[in-house]
Amino acid sequence: MVPSVWLLALIRNYVSPHYRPSPL
């Protein structure tokens, strides 16, 4: 079983660059 903290970090690490707000 994977720790939720590790899983959350992995998801955020994957999602972060995709949903990064464009500089205004």
C-alpha positions, 0 to 999 in steps of 0.5 A: 500500500502506498502512503497517501503523502507520497501519492499526493506528492507524486500527483502534485509533481505531475499536475503542477507543470500542466496547471501552472498559471501563465505569467501576466 
